[in-house]
């Protein structure tokens, strides 16, 4: 299976894809807004007054007369070449000044009144007044000429690093809060929406888990199912309908075949009874009994779906007595002793008496068929609600004690049995809420134990 075929969480995948889409839309929106503002002539980036002040600060000195002067530094030359409208005004605490460029009249004489101010922005609000009158920046700095006041309002050209930094700050300031808000809302809301939308699908999954082999006509609900998933649920319901039809035809065939077999088997038994006693007659009677048992087992497959519900109280001791009476002649004819150990007082469980009698009959017939034709076969009923069938045969290998209850499984490939009896026993016992197991018998051989729920005494 490739990585793309692995199961995935729909809620998580939707959340991440929605968040990615929102981030892409937000980035595109910010880019469009920035492009539109730039196209309209609006400058988002702050003026580069700090760079001008830094360059002037490093270039400022005094001449021989003590007047303010500028050294011809490389930075100052580059600033002048990059900034045609460069202007600045430098003033020391003694009132001596130095200027370059065209200093606006509004700022030419304002410095003397701001000697106690370390830094300020002077002028008009950019969005309300003429953008051709940019606000000025005032800052007091220490230079080689002493502490001076610098005023400038040049737009200049941003350096690459500063342009990147300014653009990043603009993006983070606009996009990041919105992205965080939308991401939080996405991860909270998406699972809730998906869970609410798929609530009907969860109900259908719960219903599918409860479908049992003995349940016919079961269908998955189609209410509150998303339209995208509805074809899948409908296809499953159609498949269940086809399975029901096939099971019905199969069950009818098995029942008809079993009924058809019972008549010739009964005629065969009647003719065999008229034969003279002898080993051949015994063998033929056993073979005829196995045919009758196979027919009954085929009918039992159908009867399992029609056990009495609700169950009634069943006396296991009475069930064991009835089976022992019916199978004693067959066991004795095959060379066995059939022993019954059941208490005089009732040992009760809740279930279907006929089904439990068939299960016990299958266990005893299995012991007769596969035993050594000598020794004893025992039926023991004990409390709280247990029936054991023991024999003195070869026993069941430990590694095959679970497999023998599977349909059509045989210990010996050439065994004349059909491999349905023990499977039928397990189905009947499980239908009654019990368990069947096999262990070593007390005298060797095998011990089959049916453990059923006892009747609770009030």
Secondary structure, DSSP 8 states (H G I E B T S, - for coil): --GGGS---HHHHHHHHHHHHHHHHHHHHHHHHHHHHHHTT---S---HHHHHHHHHHHEEE-TTS-EEE---HHHHHHHHH-TT--EEEEETTS-EEEES---HHHHS-GGGGTT-SEEEES--TTTS-TTS--EEEEEEEETTEEEEEEE-------HHHHHHHHHHHHIIIIIHHHHHHHHHHHHHHHHHHHHHTHHHHHHHHHHHT--TT--S-----TT--HHHHHHHHHHHHHHHHHHHHHHHHHHHHHHHHHHHHHHHHHHHHHHHTS-SSHHHHHHHHHHHHHHHHHHHHHHHHHGGG--SS-EEEEHHHHHHHHHHHHHHHHHHTT-EEEEE--SS--EEEE-HHHHHHHHHHHHHHHHHHS-SSSEEEEEEETTTEEEEE--SS---GGGTTGGGSTT--SSTT-SS-S-HHHHHHHHHHHTT-EEEEEE-TTSSEEEEEE--B----
